[in-house]
Amino acid sequence: MSLFWLLASSVAVLSGPAHDLTARFSDDATESMTGVFLQVNTLACDGSDPTATSFAATRLLMRSFVMSNGGVTSGLFVLSAEVLYGDSDMIEVFDVDGRKMALPSEFAFDQLPAGIMVSARSTGRVILRLTHESAFTTIGAPENTDEVLIRVGPFPGLAGHALTQYPFFEFPCAINQNRTVAVALDPMRHGERLGLAYDVYIVGHKSPDGWTADPVLTDLTGCFETAIVNGTTIQQNTTLAWGANLVGDAGVGLGVPYDAVLDFDQNGRLDPGDLIDHLSQDEAGFYVLKDTTRKGPLVSNSFEFDNSALFYTEGFDGGSTRSMRSRGLVVYPDPLPEGELPLVTFSHGNTGIQNSYLGYRYLQELLASHGFITASFDMFPAHVSLGIRWRGWLTNKNTERLILQTQLLDHNGNPYPPMGGGIIDDKVDGDRIVTSGHSRGGEGVIVQYNQVAFPDIPGIRPPNGTLDGYDADSFLGINAIAEVNFLTADEGSTPRDRNFLLYYGGSDADVCGCVSGATPTFHYGRADGNKMMSYLYGAGHGYYNQLWSCVCEGPLQLTRNQVERCSKGYLLPFCMMVTYGNVPAKDFFTRSPNVFRPIGCETIPPEQVMVNLYRDAIAAGNFVIDDYETNFGTGRNSSGQDVTFTVLDLVERLFEDTNPAGGWGSGEIDGGFWWETRGCIFNWNGVVFEYVQTIAPEERDLSDDRYLSFITCQQADHADTTGLAGDRDITVSLVDGDGVKSSINTLSYGGIDEPYLRSGGWGSAFKTYRLRIADFEADGSGIDLKNVVSMKVEVGSDFGSVRGRLGFDDFEIIRK
Amino acid sequence: MERNRTASTIGTTLLSLLLVSPLALGQGTQGGSEAKVGPVPRAPLDLLYAREYEVERAMTFCAGGEALEVKKGYILVIKADLDLLQPLNSPDFLLLGETAALHKVNSGYKDGHLVIVTPALDLEKALVFFGERMVPERMTKDFCDQQLAAARKRGIKPFTRSKVEAARKLAGAKLKVKDMNELWFETRSLILEYAPAERDMAMSLRKGDGK
């Protein structure tokens, strides 16, 4: 090499190539090392049709780059990609008109400068390289190449709330209107933007095509805020975006949709390279919600119906042939909105109180004011023996009547009498039914579904019984309130794949959870669909019905008003979610009430604990690390991998306590767990203990997954529970293949609650924790989410509470 | 070796973010007015009516942990403590005739009178008593034996001969019917007489003719 070329090369290395490949909103000096961040582009576009409007939309999630020739007047420029980590096709490159470019691509020197758009298909790391080739250059020499490292990873969002500890920010879907909205940007994830100013907008939600048509940013909070990317922590880059007067009234709907946008070119428009919260066809960035315990905008009206001996039913289920009375209360919006409306029905339990069907009016009026037709049925005609199947059948026959009205004929061939003057004729949508039942009525509505979906279960239906007007798919949700479980799953007492919501109270003095046949949690365990539970420490059996007394025992009892508010506050989101696919409603169940609950329930004090459970349907295809239902034994999880531990007294077993007296005992190590599923229990007392689940090799890429989910609770009466009053907290860690660990303490989302002290039995109240996978990356934790080899539960004073005894179940990775 | 690169801070809580003063709402015990339930096993207070029956089509009873096909037995009317008939939702107190769960036709919760159907029993020798709460179909042989032993230990006795004779005399001749539907239909008048608060239920009973 001549001295000239040596000098020239040295200069070039020191100063970089004259030509340039630069990502928009990045630091040209560091983008080859720290790289630029892209999220996976979830908006489909294959680039085959440059005229399609979809490219204009999908480009909003792309990053724009500029290639310049640096004044070179000869030769070719080659754009190429080298995947360092990930799928070979993890990025796509388009020209500015949306034509997909093959890589490598060549450009004549005079074709530059030119813009390109880079879109990410999957997570990983790739180097995008622009190389100059000519007779005077050395191919591959650094002075002829400019590189940008592209990091594609999880993007948690923008809007939410600050947390007081790692990961320091929560990115929820739903935000109550009495809160504030902040936005947060992780300066480690977006390191290429350090030093850049941006404007923070909270805008009305638009679809991707809506943004394409109108990219103008109109801030709805009064004015946009301006901030600068700085420092190394999320805390340093958290900006209050909406401090008061949030608007969450969506009329008959639930949740006003908004998008949060960080406008990096500060031009008041959404452009590629700006950041937007969850741009998708289906969801907004976030939703602001009103109080779900309060009525909607529609006025409700009502009528009662009462027709004796209408439902001739042949004997079954331990009862003889009879004609059941069709009686109940319909509450509906008045005037009725156009079209058919979803139906929500209520079926009360066993009682000596006449007219108990009037006791759910508070729920009926709430739902009617949001556009539901509701009916509550008198179950007295079904008081036959234990009568579960009778209750289910009576609910079915009344439901059939609501849908088909006078089109039906009674057993004598006469048309059914009209109902309510025909006001709701043809208004009930037979394809959208939510059935709610209380106590024996609760198991009744579970069986009601099975009577329709699985009529061949022996004895489940009366001989020659018929149903028309709806089918199994019509049941979009089942709500069971403190229900009994007299029947087995094989007999049809299982919610199966239906959306299932369980209400239950810790002070229930009837269906106490502590004797055979009175364990509502069994149905939660049997459910395969999306399932959720609202458990109230101080709620008894009766206050869910306005005519019943408390039927409760134990301390810290909730008042009737409190129980009704909780009942309303969660039932409305449930009905909205299952009948309309409402997006933010799910937050009420996936997030701990410690951090999010209906506004009307916020005044319920902390010691009157509210606990939630949620699990996605089996059909969702989440990866179950360990549900303890297979591979029994403490050394192997249900996904076939090793489990190691230093925690004490670890047991795996069926959680089906058979002794109603108290919790843990030396002869009853699962005491207090009234469940019908398997799980594990362990305790600790000291500084450092761990419980480690190995992740299956084929499942170790968590970079495009959403949450790590599990359920846990304290076990009553054990010395490590009673020896330290109050809640427990633990640390959950992910560990990658290089041993890098990232940890989140559960207190970020509320404590693991102290068991409810009740005479006559304990209930171990599992609660769900969902830790966002992306949060394990926060503040540059350095973990490689594409190769997570293990998940650790770490306990002891180094990680949280110094001692405790906890039960666990359903460790799983939530895909979407 | 693991390297913890997070700045996880442990020991703080978010609870204060949302929850306001516990004084904001009143608390305390409300309701809880349900009658206290005495111990079981317990005998009925009285036997008022006893009529033999015979059905052509067998009926099924749960007995000793097994299904028992029955064509003969008694329709009885008994008087019982109201706390045993309280209409809760957890399983009812089992009404047992020896180890067989008896069929309760009505609830009896207001009038204290139960119309029941039994399999064939020697009323002067068999123990009829209320046992623990249980779904009849879930009874095991051990459970039934335990209940019976507990009833004996507690001193529960069969109905006296004079009581049985009086009840049978009041009831009259054996009832012969086709099946359970007709049998239960025949109890309608008994419910109306002994448990008039359950008139609606009584009037709903049908023979099975569909009309």
Boltz contact constraints between the chains, C-beta under 6 A:
constraints:
  - contact:
      token1: [A, 164]
      token2: [B, 12]
      max_distance: 6.0
  - contact:
      token1: [A, 165]
      token2: [B, 9]
      max_distance: 6.0
  - contact:
      token1: [A, 165]
      token2: [B, 12]
      max_distance: 6.0
  - contact:
      token1: [A, 166]
      token2: [B, 6]
      max_distance: 6.0
  - contact:
      token1: [A, 166]
      token2: [B, 7]
      max_distance: 6.0
  - contact:
      token1: [A, 166]
      token2: [B, 8]
      max_distance: 6.0
  - contact:
      token1: [A, 312]
      token2: [B, 210]
      max_distance: 6.0
  - contact:
      token1: [A, 315]
      token2: [B, 181]
      max_distance: 6.0
  - contact:
      token1: [A, 320]
      token2: [B, 180]
      max_distance: 6.0
  - contact:
      token1: [A, 320]
      token2: [B, 181]
      max_distance: 6.0
  - contact:
      token1: [A, 320]
      token2: [B, 184]
      max_distance: 6.0
  - contact:
      token1: [A, 321]
      token2: [B, 181]
      max_distance: 6.0
  - contact:
      token1: [A, 321]
      token2: [B, 206]
      max_distance: 6.0
  - contact:
      token1: [A, 321]
      token2: [B, 208]
      max_distance: 6.0
  - contact:
      token1: [A, 322]
      token2: [B, 204]
      max_distance: 6.0
  - contact:
      token1: [A, 322]
      token2: [B, 205]
      max_distance: 6.0
  - contact:
      token1: [A, 322]
      token2: [B, 206]
      max_distance: 6.0
  - contact:
      token1: [A, 323]
      token2: [B, 204]
      max_distance: 6.0
  - contact:
      token1: [A, 323]
      token2: [B, 206]
      max_distance: 6.0
  - contact:
      token1: [A, 349]
      token2: [B, 89]
      max_distance: 6.0
  - contact:
      token1: [A, 350]
      token2: [B, 87]
      max_distance: 6.0
  - contact:
      token1: [A, 350]
      token2: [B, 89]
      max_distance: 6.0
  - contact:
      token1: [A, 351]
      token2: [B, 87]
      max_distance: 6.0
  - contact:
      token1: [A, 352]
      token2: [B, 87]
      max_distance: 6.0
  - contact:
      token1: [A, 352]
      token2: [B, 109]
      max_distance: 6.0
  - contact:
      token1: [A, 411]
      token2: [B, 210]
      max_distance: 6.0
  - contact:
      token1: [A, 439]
      token2: [B, 89]
      max_distance: 6.0
  - contact:
      token1: [A, 440]
      token2: [B, 89]
      max_distance: 6.0
  - contact:
      token1: [A, 484]
      token2: [B, 89]
      max_distance: 6.0
  - contact:
      token1: [A, 486]
      token2: [B, 135]
      max_distance: 6.0
  - contact:
      token1: [A, 510]
      token2: [B, 88]
      max_distance: 6.0
  - contact:
      token1: [A, 510]
      token2: [B, 89]
      max_distance: 6.0
  - contact:
      token1: [A, 510]
      token2: [B, 90]
      max_distance: 6.0
  - contact:
      token1: [A, 511]
      token2: [B, 89]
      max_distance: 6.0
  - contact:
      token1: [A, 511]
      token2: [B, 90]
      max_distance: 6.0
  - contact:
      token1: [A, 517]
      token2: [B, 91]
      max_distance: 6.0
  - contact:
      token1: [A, 517]
      token2: [B, 135]
      max_distance: 6.0
  - contact:
      token1: [A, 518]
      token2: [B, 90]
      max_distance: 6.0
  - contact:
      token1: [A, 549]
      token2: [B, 31]
      max_distance: 6.0
  - contact:
      token1: [A, 549]
      token2: [B, 33]
      max_distance: 6.0
  - contact:
      token1: [A, 550]
      token2: [B, 30]
      max_distance: 6.0
  - contact:
      token1: [A, 550]
      token2: [B, 31]
      max_distance: 6.0
  - contact:
      token1: [A, 550]
      token2: [B, 32]
      max_distance: 6.0
  - contact:
      token1: [A, 557]
      token2: [B, 29]
      max_distance: 6.0
  - contact:
      token1: [A, 594]
      token2: [B, 15]
      max_distance: 6.0
  - contact:
      token1: [A, 595]
      token2: [B, 14]
      max_distance: 6.0
  - contact:
      token1: [A, 602]
      token2: [B, 18]
      max_distance: 6.0
  - contact:
      token1: [A, 603]
      token2: [B, 20]
      max_distance: 6.0
  - contact:
      token1: [A, 603]
      token2: [B, 24]
      max_distance: 6.0
  - contact:
      token1: [A, 603]
      token2: [B, 25]
      max_distance: 6.0
  - contact:
      token1: [A, 605]
      token2: [B, 22]
      max_distance: 6.0
  - contact:
      token1: [A, 606]
      token2: [B, 15]
      max_distance: 6.0
  - contact:
      token1: [A, 606]
      token2: [B, 19]
      max_distance: 6.0
  - contact:
      token1: [A, 739]
      token2: [B, 1]
      max_distance: 6.0
  - contact:
      token1: [A, 739]
      token2: [B, 2]
      max_distance: 6.0
  - contact:
      token1: [A, 740]
      token2: [B, 3]
      max_distance: 6.0
  - contact:
      token1: [A, 741]
      token2: [B, 2]
      max_distance: 6.0
  - contact:
      token1: [A, 741]
      token2: [B, 4]
      max_distance: 6.0
  - contact:
      token1: [A, 742]
      token2: [B, 6]
      max_distance: 6.0
  - contact:
      token1: [A, 743]
      token2: [B, 6]
      max_distance: 6.0
  - contact:
      token1: [A, 743]
      token2: [B, 8]
      max_distance: 6.0
  - contact:
      token1: [A, 745]
      token2: [B, 8]
      max_distance: 6.0
  - contact:
      token1: [A, 745]
      token2: [B, 10]
      max_distance: 6.0
  - contact:
      token1: [A, 747]
      token2: [B, 13]
      max_distance: 6.0
  - contact:
      token1: [A, 781]
      token2: [B, 5]
      max_distance: 6.0
  - contact:
      token1: [A, 781]
      token2: [B, 6]
      max_distance: 6.0
  - contact:
      token1: [A, 782]
      token2: [B, 5]
      max_distance: 6.0
  - contact:
      token1: [A, 800]
      token2: [B, 10]
      max_distance: 6.0
